[in-house]
């Protein structure tokens, strides 16, 4: 915690009619003005000279508004492509896996590239942890750069927990950023450089950059290397239910919050936000009688929903304007979030400060100041350790029906 070293002025009582003032300097060296302070001082002086203490002239305000709106739309076009109505349309992944033809684990040397703020990358970290693939699939954690790209740098972050994931250097290719990794593949690459990305170090090529393909592969394609091969997050008897929930959760919740935050028209935002909350209402009701989405068993559908829910109150509620309700106002959903968070191995993949840092400091068009709000109590990771009492939900419902 830093301590401010500005001069402090203290007043002491005196027997004279005029109190004496003592100036106490907390440092022997005068503090040098920062670049930000100097720039602010120049702007302040200029505005006082031009229009004094009153507000800027209307013409200047309208010109600034028009200029900012134009620049904002230009940046949003690059950040979040939209259709003619202003609705965000997520680009498709370029490297896909065929679930019926997974690559051979014996002939591959797999490495996973992720970024901690990214909910899609978070899915892969959770399944990797649950299946016990830590030794089989190594990981490099990238940091969000100022231009929105993913970069690798030595952050000198102390690691107190050996299972804790922290941003650092590229362990597989020693590249400076993810774009260099993609371009180093056979044949090169000029498209969007996204996480998660599964890399084959032996073949020097991208295996996949579609999150759902990767978690399906981790779940059933690497059992000979997994420490927990008996765990099946897509059991045959539940595949139909999993697919049904995926078709609801992905467009209306996972991508739905992005359609709120990246909407480029009021109409697009209204449609998206209404769909997000009507779906959350539906899931809240369903979880009143089911521990997980598909019943009493955790599946990939739950993993996909979880990574959006854990970001909801700290990020999407504020930054993406998903403001109808906080997640904590949904008792079943909030208990469900805590239930999954408390599964061994999951909490180590979650880093709320890194998540907030990645969104609030990187998405410049949505938060030009870069100022982060305080983490609400419901979004704090300590609050996620409160007992969830959801292990008896399905049992209690069955007992009621039996009576």
N, C-alpha and C positions, 0 to 999 in steps of 0.2 A: 504494500500500500504506500503510495507516494505521499509526501508531506509538502504542503505549499510553503514556499520560502519567501513569500512577500513580506514587506515591512508591516509590522503590527504597531498600532499606536495605543498606548495604555494611559488612562487618566487616574491620578492619585489624589485623594483629598488633601487639602492644605489649610493652614490657619489663615492664609491671606485670602482676600476677597476674590482674587482671580486664581483659579486652579492652575497649577503648573502641569505641562504635558511633557511626558518623556517618550521619546521615540526609540523603540527597541528594534534593532535590525537582527534578524534571525540568521543572517549569513554575512560573513566578512566581505564577500564579493557581490557587487550589484548584479541582479538578475538581468541577463541579456534578453531583449525582446525577441520573441519567436517570429518566424515568417508570417504566421497567421495573425499575430497581434499587430505586426507592422502593416500588413495589408488592410486589416480592419480599421486601423487608425487612419490610413490614407483615405479609405472610402468614407469614413465618418467626417473627416475634414472637408472632403469634396462636397458631400451632401449638405453640410452646414453652410458652405460658401454659396451653393447653387440655390437652395430653397429654404435655408434656415431650419427652424424646428418643426415646420409643417410637413405634411405628407408630400411625396413626390407629385409633380404635375400629372393630371389625368392622361395626357398624351404619352408620357413616359411609361405609365403603368400599363396602358393598353398595348403599347408597342412591345413591352417586356412580356406581357401575357401572350401575345400572338407569337413572338419569337420562341418562347419556352414551349408553347403548345406544338409548334412546328417541329422543334428539335425533339420533343418528347415522342411524338408520333414516329419520327424517323428512327429513333433509338428502339422504340417498341417493335417496329417492323423487323428489325434485326434480331432483337431479343426474343420476341414471341410472335411468329407469323400468324396472321389472322385471315379470316375469310371476309367477304364483302360486307357482312353485318358487324364486323369488329370482334367476332368471337375467336378466341385462341384456338389454333389447330396445331397439335403436337406433331413435329416431324417424325417419320417412321425410322426405326433403327436399320442401319445398313448391313449389319452382320448378324445373321440369325442361325439358330441351331435347329436341326431336325430332331424332334424328340424321339423318333424311331431309329435314329442313326447317330447316337452320341459318339463323340470321339473316344478312342481307346485311351484309358488312363495310363496303360503301360507304355504307349508310344508318345505321350505328351508330358511336358513339364509346365504345369499350369501356374499362372500368376494372375492375381486379381487386382485391378486398379479401381479405387473408390475415392469418394470425397465424403466426409462426414456430414455435411449439410444435406446431401442429396437423399431424398426418400427412396428413390429407385435403387441406388447403390446400397442403402441401408438394408433392403430386402436380402441382398446377397450375403451381407455380413451376418445376418441373423441365421439364415439357413446353414451357412458355413459353420457357425458356432454350435447350432443344435445338432448337426450331423457329426461334429467332431472332425472337421476337415482342416483344422489349423495347421497341421504338419504337411498335409497333402497339397494345399493351395496357399502359397505365400501371398502376402498383401503389401501393396504400396498405397499409402494414403496421401492424396494430393490436397493442396490448399487452393481455395478460390483466389484468383488473381484480380487485380483492379480492373482489368478489361473483360472480366467474366470468364476467362479461360482457367484451366486447371494447371497448376504449377507445382514443382517439387522444390522444397527448400528445407534446410536444416533449421528448425524452429527452436532448437535447444529447450524443448519442453521436458521437464523432469518426469520420468515414468515411475510412479509409485506402485502401480499395479501392473504386473507382467502381462496381463490379459487386456490392458487398456490400449485402445488404438489411438495413435496420435499422428498428425501430419508430419511428413518427413521427406527423405530423399527417395528417388526411384531405385528400388532394390534390384529390379530385373535388368533394366537397360541403361541406367545412369543418365537418363535424359533430364533436361531442365524443365520440360513441361509435357503435358499429355499429347499435345499436337506433334511433338517430335517423335513420340512413341508410335503414334498412328502412321506417320509418314515413313517410319523406318521399316514398315512391313514390306514384304515382297510385292512389288508393283506400286508401292506408294499409296497415298490417300490424300484427298483434298476436301473431304466432307466435314461434317460437324464432329468434333472430338469430345465425346461424352463419356460419362461414367454411369453405371459400372461398365468395365471392359475386361473381358477375360482374354488373357494373352498366353500363347504357347511359346515359351522361351526356347524350346528346342527347334521349332520350325520358324521362329521369328515372324509370327503372324497373329493377327487378331482371330480369336476363336468365335467370340460373340460379344455384342454390346447391347443386347436386349435383356433387360433385367429378369423378365419372367422365364425366358429360355434358360438363363443361368441358374435360377433357383430350382427349376425342374431338373436340370442336369445335376446339380449338387444333391438333390433329394434322392435320385435313383440311379445316376450314372457313375457314381464314384464309391459305391458301397464297399468295394474291395479295399479301399484306402481309408474309409471312414471309421472313426472310433465308436460311432453309434449307428451301425448299419441297420439295426432293427427298426429304427424310427422311420416311419413312412408318413410324410405329410400330404401325400396324394393317394390314400388307400383306394383300391378299385371300387369298393362299394360306395365311396363318397365322391367319385370323380364328377358325376352329374351335378351334384349340389355345389361342388367347388366351382365348376364352370358357370353355373347359374349366378352364384354370388360374384364371381369375377366380372361378369357382364353387367352387374349392377354397380359394384364398388369402383371399378376402374374409371368408367366415363363420368360417373356422378359424384364421386368423392375424391379418389386419387388425382384424377385430372380435373375434376370439378373445381377444386380450390384454386388451381392454376387458371382455369377459365374465369374465375372471379378476379384474381389478382392481375391477370394480363388482359382483361377485357378492354377494348379500345372504343367502346360506346356504352352509353347508359343502358340501352336495350340488351346488349350482350351480357352486361353485368347482372341485370335483373333476372334474366333467364337462368344464368349460372348459379347465382346465390339461392334462388328459390329451389332449384334442383338439388343443390348440396343439402339444404336443411330438410327438405321433404324426405330425402334418402336417409339422413341421420335419424329422423323421427321414426322411419320404418325399421331401421336397424335397432334403435333403442327399444322398440316394442318387441322385436324378435328376441333380443338378448334378455328380456324379462323371463323367458322360459327355456332358454338355451345358453349353456355356458360359453360356447363358441358359435361361429356362424353355421357350421354344419352339424351341430349337436354337442356331444360331450368330448369331442376329439379335436385337437389343434390341427389345422391344415394350412396349406399355402395361402388360402383365401384370407385367413386371419393375419398371417405375416404381412400381406399386402395392405390390409386395412390398418394394422398397427402403426406402420411407418408414417402414415398420414395423421393418425390420431395423436401421436406423441408430439407432432409439430403444430397441432391445431391452436391451442391456447397461446403458446409463446410466439408463434409466427403468423399463421393464416388468419387468426381472429383479427389481428391488428394490420399487418402489412398487406394482406390480400383482401381485406374488408369483408371477411366472413363473420359479420358482427351480429347476426340475429340472436345467437346464443353461444356461450362458451361451452366447451366440452364438459367442464365440471358441472354444468347445469343438467347434464344427462346422467343420472345416477348409474344406469346399467352400462352405458358406454364408458364412463370414467372408471367404474369397477373393472370392466373388461380390459381396459388399458393397463391398469395396475396388475391384473392377473397375468397378462402376457409379459409385462416388464419384469415380474418377479420370477419367471421361469429361469432356472440357472443358465447363464451364458448370455442372456438377452441384454441385461443392463450394461454389460461391458461394451456393447456395440452402440450405446446411446451416449451422446455428448451434447446436452442442451446448449451450453455456452458456444460450442463450435457451430451448432446449427444456427443459432441466432446471429453469430458473427458472419456466417456465410450468406445469410439472406439480407440482413439489414445493411451490411457494409458493401455488398457486391451488386445488389439490384438497384443501381443508381437511379434509373427512371422512376422507381417506386419509392425511394427514400433518399432524395438528393443530399440531405444533410449528413447522412451516415450515422445519425444518432440512434442508439439502441434503447428501446424502452426497458424498464426493469422487468425481470422475470416474475410473472404472477405466481402466487402460491400454488395454484393448480398445475402450473407448468414446471415447477421445481422438481428435480429428481428425487429429493428426499420425500416429497409428498407422494411419490409413486410407490413408496415402500409401505404405505398405510395398508393394513390388511384389507383384502378385497372381498372375502367371504363368498366368492363365486363358485367354489368347489361343490357347493350344495344346491346350486340353482336347479339343475336338471333333476336331481334326486327329489327335491321338494315338490316340483311340479308333478313328477310321477306319483308321489305319495298322495297328492291332492286328487289326481284322477282315480287312484285306487279306491279312495273313500267314496 
